Amino acid sequence: MKVFKNVIKGHKHKSIKQSLALIVISVFSILSFHTAAVTANKAPQDQMIKLTDNALHMMSLGEGEFTVIFESGFGNDLSHWRLIAPQISTKAKVVIYSRAGYGKSDPIDNARTLVESTNELQQLISQANLKPPFIFVGHSYGSHIIRTYAAQNPAKVAGLVFVDPANEKLMQRLKQLDKEKTESFLKIYEKMVPKKLQAESKILMAIDEKGALPDFGPLPNVPAVILTSMVQEYPQFIIHSPEGKQIWRDLHTQLFNQFSNASHIVTTNSGHNIALNEPELVIESINDVIKKATSISKNKHLAATLIDATKLINSNHLKEAETTVFELFSDISLKADHINTLGYKYLARKDVAHNEIVLASLILKYNVINNANSANVFDSYGESLLALAKPIAAKEQFLIAIKMTEKNNKNHRALKGYKANLAKAEQAINE
């Protein structure tokens, strides 16, 4: 399922005081993370993870099926996610870290290339013993890194969240729009970059000049969210002109179109730093991906376990097959109507095989035992027994369904169907 959303409210440009306030806040980022964690009665792990040539500062919190790893943009350390990570830790293990040369991570002599930063992310995951499935959240240039990792390790990735992601084709598109203004912007930008970031900035600009990332193959088709800021923070530059922002949005749409189960959220409330200006939008997006990834994981587990149960049926280990089915549904906690639909799907197949009927009966038997307040589950279980040539047992289930429906004086159409099934059972008994 693909979803597009516009988040439109009034946006006020940040004053110089507000911008300075954000800089001051970032100084206390680690304290903020600890404070948020303590408020949630949790203790974050604060570690230096040793890699081959250096050590990276990493903080982690929470637990769950998924490990959510945050990748900051150019010029930012782990502090960028201080308003987000503690909130996500209630549903998953969260990991924030500073790349080499940032924050408390070891200083470096040479700026890392995209491939080198991705390799260090690989090392961090290995050395910190982080376990997949992973959900990656990348801001700006950090999106290049999570795209590169995901293309290299598709089986380990369960979801992706792109927070106003950088795009390698942006400068080429802007030059097509107005080459002179784009080159003028780039010259000004180079002068604005702090000296300690200039080497890395040149690496990023080389990507823009080439207009392509290293080709490690397609991205995995996993649940994804793309967040796009349409705020013209610096309208004097072509990159934030109306035409420039439309190119930005179009490039994000192209990324969105690579996924079959994605949302594209466009906001006019936040500038490029959506995680700081509108953290609730990022939190909502991550939770949405976790929810979708959980559903996919549950369905895969369901399908694999039912295949195992079918193998047991084929080898005539019916008791073991029943235990497998019962433990499965006890574990994944599906609603009664969902279980009923699944079981009935096997029965309704054209030229249904005997082992499929047996599997359906086990599924529907579980439903009768655990959801005994539904007349429909008794009727469906009765149909599976009838298909197994057990009309006496089937008749008992149909009678229960009829009695429950008549008592509640509900659903006369269903009652008619239950009585028709009862007639079939009685006919089979008399034959």
NORPE-V529483 format. One record per backbone hydrogen bond with DSSP energy under -0.5 kcal/mol. NH is the residue of the N-H (numbers start at 0). CO is the residue of the C=O. E is the energy in kcal/mol with one decimal. If there is no record, write none. Layout:
BEGIN
NH/CO/E, NH/CO/E
END
This chain:
BEGIN
2/261/-2.7, 4/263/-3.1, 6/4/-0.5, 6/265/-4.5, 7/5/-0.7, 8/6/-0.6, 18/14/-2.3, 19/15/-2.5, 20/16/-2.1, 21/17/-1.8, 22/18/-1.6, 23/19/-2.4, 24/20/-2.6, 25/21/-1.9, 26/22/-0.9, 26/23/-0.8, 27/23/-0.7, 27/24/-1.4, 28/25/-1.5, 31/27/-2.1, 32/28/-2.2, 33/29/-2.3, 34/30/-2.7, 35/31/-2.6, 36/32/-2.1, 37/33/-2.7, 38/34/-2.3, 39/35/-1.4, 40/37/-2.0, 41/36/-2.6, 43/41/-0.6, 44/59/-2.8, 46/44/-0.6, 46/57/-3.2, 48/46/-0.6, 48/55/-3.3, 49/47/-0.6, 50/53/-3.5, 55/48/-2.4, 57/46/-3.0, 57/55/-0.5, 58/95/-3.0, 59/44/-2.0, 60/93/-1.8, 62/88/-0.7, 66/132/-2.2, 67/65/-0.6, 67/92/-3.4, 68/66/-0.7, 68/134/-2.2, 69/94/-2.6, 70/136/-3.3, 71/69/-0.5, 75/72/-1.9, 79/76/-1.7, 80/77/-1.7, 81/78/-1.9, 83/80/-1.5, 84/80/-2.5, 86/83/-0.8, 87/83/-1.4, 88/84/-1.6, 89/86/-0.7, 90/87/-2.2, 91/87/-1.3, 92/65/-2.1, 93/60/-3.1, 93/91/-0.5, 94/67/-2.7, 95/58/-2.6, 96/69/-0.6, 97/56/-2.1, 100/105/-2.0, 101/98/-2.2, 104/101/-1.9, 105/54/-2.6, 116/112/-2.7, 117/113/-2.2, 118/114/-2.4, 119/115/-2.1, 120/116/-1.7, 121/117/-2.2, 122/118/-2.3, 123/119/-2.6, 124/120/-2.4, 125/121/-2.1, 126/122/-3.4, 127/123/-2.4, 128/125/-1.0, 129/124/-2.4, 133/155/-3.1, 134/66/-2.4, 135/158/-2.0, 136/68/-2.5, 137/160/-2.6, 138/70/-2.3, 139/162/-1.8, 141/138/-2.7, 142/139/-1.8, 143/139/-0.5, 143/140/-1.2, 144/140/-1.1, 145/141/-2.1, 146/142/-2.1, 147/143/-2.1, 148/144/-2.6, 149/145/-2.5, 150/146/-2.2, 151/147/-1.6, 152/148/-2.2, 155/152/-1.5, 156/152/-0.5, 156/153/-1.0, 157/133/-3.5, 157/155/-0.5, 158/133/-1.1, 159/222/-2.0, 160/135/-2.6, 161/224/-3.1, 162/137/-3.1, 162/160/-0.6, 163/161/-0.9, 163/226/-2.2, 165/139/-1.6, 169/166/-1.7, 172/168/-2.1, 173/169/-2.5, 174/170/-2.4, 175/171/-1.7, 176/172/-1.5, 177/173/-3.0, 178/174/-0.5, 181/177/-2.0, 182/178/-2.5, 183/179/-2.0, 184/180/-2.2, 185/181/-2.3, 186/182/-1.9, 187/183/-1.9, 188/184/-2.8, 189/185/-2.3, 190/186/-1.3, 191/187/-1.4, 192/188/-1.4, 196/193/-1.7, 197/193/-0.6, 197/194/-1.2, 200/196/-2.4, 201/197/-2.0, 202/198/-1.2, 203/199/-2.1, 204/200/-2.5, 205/201/-1.7, 206/202/-1.4, 207/203/-2.0, 208/204/-2.4, 209/205/-2.2, 210/206/-2.5, 211/206/-0.9, 215/213/-1.1, 221/219/-1.9, 222/157/-0.7, 223/260/-1.6, 224/159/-1.7, 225/262/-2.7, 226/161/-3.1, 226/224/-0.5, 227/264/-2.9, 229/266/-2.4, 230/269/-0.7, 232/230/-1.5, 234/231/-0.7, 236/233/-2.3, 239/236/-1.5, 240/237/-1.3, 244/240/-2.9, 245/241/-1.6, 246/242/-1.8, 247/243/-2.1, 248/244/-2.4, 249/245/-2.4, 250/246/-2.5, 251/247/-1.8, 252/248/-2.1, 253/249/-1.8, 254/250/-1.6, 255/251/-2.5, 256/252/-2.1, 257/254/-1.7, 258/255/-1.7, 261/0/-0.5, 262/223/-1.7, 263/2/-2.8, 264/225/-2.8, 264/262/-0.6, 265/4/-3.0, 265/263/-0.6, 266/227/-3.0, 266/264/-0.5, 267/6/-2.3, 273/271/-1.6, 275/272/-1.3, 276/272/-2.3, 277/273/-3.0, 280/277/-1.5, 281/277/-1.0, 282/278/-2.7, 283/279/-2.3, 284/280/-1.8, 285/281/-2.5, 286/282/-2.6, 287/283/-1.9, 288/284/-1.9, 289/285/-2.6, 290/286/-2.5, 291/287/-2.2, 292/288/-2.9, 293/289/-2.5, 294/290/-1.9, 295/291/-2.2, 296/292/-2.6, 297/293/-2.6, 298/294/-2.3, 299/295/-2.3, 300/296/-2.4, 301/297/-2.5, 302/298/-2.6, 303/299/-2.5, 304/300/-2.3, 305/301/-2.2, 306/302/-1.7, 307/303/-1.8, 308/304/-2.4, 309/305/-2.1, 310/306/-2.0, 311/307/-1.8, 312/308/-2.1, 313/309/-2.6, 314/310/-1.5, 315/312/-1.8, 316/311/-3.2, 317/315/-1.0, 320/316/-2.0, 321/317/-2.4, 322/318/-2.3, 323/319/-2.3, 324/320/-2.3, 325/321/-2.8, 326/322/-2.5, 327/323/-1.8, 328/324/-2.1, 329/325/-1.9, 330/326/-1.7, 331/327/-2.3, 332/328/-1.2, 338/334/-2.2, 339/335/-2.6, 340/336/-2.2, 341/337/-2.1, 342/338/-2.6, 343/339/-2.7, 344/340/-1.6, 345/341/-1.0, 345/342/-0.6, 346/342/-1.3, 347/343/-2.3, 348/345/-1.0, 351/348/-1.1, 356/352/-1.6, 357/353/-2.3, 358/354/-2.1, 359/355/-2.4, 360/356/-2.4, 361/357/-1.9, 362/358/-2.2, 363/359/-2.7, 364/360/-2.1, 365/361/-2.0, 366/362/-1.5, 367/363/-1.9, 368/364/-2.1, 369/365/-2.2, 370/366/-2.3, 373/370/-1.2, 374/372/-0.5, 377/373/-1.0, 378/374/-2.0, 379/375/-2.6, 380/376/-2.2, 381/377/-2.3, 382/378/-2.0, 383/379/-1.8, 384/380/-2.1, 385/381/-2.4, 386/382/-2.1, 387/383/-1.1, 388/385/-1.6, 389/384/-2.3, 393/389/-2.2, 394/390/-2.6, 395/391/-1.5, 396/392/-1.3, 397/393/-2.2, 398/394/-2.3, 399/395/-1.6, 400/396/-2.1, 401/397/-2.4, 402/398/-2.6, 403/399/-2.4, 404/400/-1.9, 405/401/-2.7, 406/402/-2.2, 407/403/-1.7, 408/404/-0.8, 409/404/-1.6, 414/410/-2.2, 415/411/-1.9, 416/412/-1.5, 417/413/-2.5, 418/414/-2.3, 419/415/-1.7, 420/416/-2.0, 421/417/-2.2, 422/418/-2.1, 423/419/-1.6, 424/420/-2.2, 425/421/-2.5, 426/422/-2.2, 427/423/-2.2, 428/424/-2.1, 429/425/-1.8, 430/426/-0.9
END
